Amino acid sequence: MAALSRFISCLGEKGLSFFKLLKASECFSWSEEANTAFEQLKLFLTKPLIITAPQPDETLLIYIAATSHIVSTAIIIEREEARHAYKVQCLVHFISKVLNESKTRYPQVQKLLYAILMMSHKLCHYFKYYKIAVVTEFPLGTSSATKRPTAASSSGLSSLPPTMPQNMKHVSMGSI
C-alpha cells in the first residue's frame, strides 16, 4: 500500500479507516467493520481518476503546490455541465517531483517557478497551443517575483522568461 500511495492521490485518506483497523489490536479478527472498510478501499481503487482532453479554445488552469521537499502541478479545465450551477473542473494532467537537496533551499516563489518550468518542459505541447492561467497566491507575473539570484542559473531557472509568455497569465486564488 505504501508503494501505491506514490501513484494514487489521497490513498492514505481513503485507506485510513482500513489501516486503523489493522493496527487497532494485536489480535486482528475480520469483522463487519473491517469488511466495510475494505470494500470502500476496493471501490476507490477500482474507479480510476478520469483524465480529460482539452478542446482547442479552452483555457488551461495550472494549480501549483510546493512544500519543502515536493512540487506538484495540475492542469485543469473548467467546463459547463448539466445539473451543476458552477463550472466543473476536470483534470488534464498531473506532475509531482521530489526536490533534490539543493532545490529544497529555494525560496517558495522559486519552487513555484521551478514547477512551471518542469511542466513546460515535459508538456510543451500544452504551452504552445493553449491559453494558460497559473493559479497561485504568489504574484508570479510581476517583475519582483521573477528575479532570480545567480545561484539559480545552474538549476535551469535561468531559462524562465523575465515575464509571463503571451499565452500565460497569473490568476489569484481568490478569483477562481
C-alpha positions in Angstrom: 0.0 0.0 0.0 2.9 2.4 0.7 4.2 1.9 -2.8 0.8 2.6 -4.3 0.4 5.9 -2.4 3.1 7.4 -4.7 0.8 6.9 -7.7 -2.7 7.3 -6.3 -3.8 10.7 -4.9 -5.3 10.6 -1.4 -4.8 6.9 -1.0 -3.7 7.5 2.7 -7.0 9.3 3.4 -9.1 6.7 1.6 -7.5 3.7 3.2 -7.1 5.3 6.7 -10.1 3.5 8.2 -8.9 0.1 6.9 -5.3 0.8 8.2 -6.6 1.8 11.6 -8.5 -1.5 11.9 -5.3 -3.4 11.1 -3.3 -1.5 13.8 -6.1 -1.5 16.4 -5.2 -4.6 18.2 -2.5 -7.3 18.3 -5.1 -10.0 17.6 -7.0 -9.0 14.5 -10.2 -10.7 13.6 -12.1 -10.0 10.4 -15.3 -8.2 11.4 -18.2 -6.4 9.6 -16.4 -3.1 10.2 -13.2 -4.4 8.6 -15.2 -5.8 5.7 -16.9 -2.4 5.2 -13.6 -0.5 5.3 -12.0 -3.0 2.9 -15.0 -2.7 0.4 -14.7 1.1 0.5 -11.0 0.8 -0.3 -11.6 -1.6 -3.1 -14.3 0.7 -4.6 -11.9 3.6 -4.5 -9.1 1.6 -6.2 -11.4 0.3 -8.9 -12.6 3.7 -10.0 -9.6 5.4 -11.6 -9.4 9.1 -12.0 -10.6 10.2 -15.4 -8.3 12.5 -17.3 -9.9 14.9 -19.8 -8.6 16.0 -23.2 -8.8 19.8 -23.6 -10.6 21.4 -26.6 -8.6 23.9 -28.7 -10.4 27.0 -27.4 -10.3 26.2 -23.7 -8.0 27.9 -21.2 -5.9 25.6 -19.1 -5.6 26.3 -15.4 -2.4 25.3 -13.7 -2.5 24.8 -10.0 0.8 24.6 -8.2 1.7 23.3 -4.8 5.1 23.5 -3.3 6.2 22.1 0.1 9.7 22.0 1.5 10.6 18.8 -0.5 8.0 18.3 -3.2 6.5 20.4 -6.0 3.3 19.4 -7.7 1.3 20.8 -10.6 -2.0 20.0 -12.1 -3.5 21.2 -15.4 -7.3 21.6 -15.0 -10.0 22.7 -17.4 -13.4 24.1 -16.5 -16.5 23.0 -18.3 -20.2 23.7 -18.1 -22.1 20.5 -17.2 -25.8 19.8 -16.8 -27.2 19.9 -13.2 -24.2 22.0 -12.0 -24.6 25.6 -11.0 -20.8 26.3 -11.5 -18.3 25.0 -14.0 -16.9 21.6 -13.2 -13.1 21.3 -13.0 -11.6 18.3 -14.9 -8.1 17.0 -14.6 -5.9 17.1 -17.8 -2.5 16.2 -16.4 -0.7 16.0 -13.1 3.1 16.1 -12.3 4.8 15.8 -9.0 8.5 15.8 -8.3 10.6 15.3 -5.2 13.2 18.1 -4.9 16.9 17.3 -4.6 18.8 18.8 -1.6 19.9 22.0 -3.3 16.4 22.8 -4.6 14.8 22.3 -1.2 16.6 25.6 -0.2 14.9 27.6 -2.9 12.5 30.3 -1.7 8.9 29.4 -2.1 8.3 31.5 -5.1 11.3 29.9 -6.9 9.9 26.5 -6.2 6.6 27.6 -7.8 8.5 28.9 -10.8 10.5 25.7 -11.0 7.3 23.7 -11.1 6.1 25.8 -14.1 9.5 25.3 -15.8 9.3 21.5 -15.1 5.8 21.3 -16.5 6.6 23.5 -19.5 9.4 21.2 -20.5 7.5 17.9 -20.0 4.2 19.1 -21.5 5.5 21.7 -24.0 2.6 21.0 -26.5 0.1 22.4 -23.9 2.2 25.5 -23.5 2.4 26.1 -27.3 -1.2 25.6 -28.3 -3.4 26.6 -25.4 -4.1 29.7 -23.3 -2.8 29.1 -19.8 -3.7 30.7 -16.4 -1.4 30.0 -13.5 -3.5 29.9 -10.3 -1.5 30.7 -7.1 -1.4 33.2 -4.3 2.0 34.3 -5.3 2.3 37.2 -7.8 4.3 35.2 -10.4 3.7 37.6 -13.3 5.4 40.6 -11.6 9.0 41.5 -12.2 9.9 41.3 -8.5 8.7 37.7 -8.3 10.7 36.5 -11.3 14.0 38.0 -10.3 16.4 35.1 -9.9 19.7 35.0 -7.9 22.8 33.9 -9.8 22.8 30.6 -8.0 19.6 29.6 -9.7 21.1 29.9 -13.2 22.7 26.4 -12.9 19.4 24.8 -12.0 17.6 25.6 -15.2 15.6 28.5 -13.7 17.6 30.9 -15.9 15.5 29.6 -18.9 12.4 31.1 -17.4 11.4 34.3 -19.2 11.5 37.6 -17.2 7.7 38.0 -17.7 4.9 35.5 -18.3 4.6 34.4 -22.0 1.9 35.8 -24.2 -0.5 32.8 -23.8 0.1 32.6 -20.0 -1.4 34.8 -17.3 -1.5 34.8 -13.5 -4.8 34.3 -11.7 -5.1 34.8 -7.9 -6.7 32.0 -5.9 -9.5 34.4 -4.7 -10.8 35.0 -8.2 -11.4 31.3 -9.0 
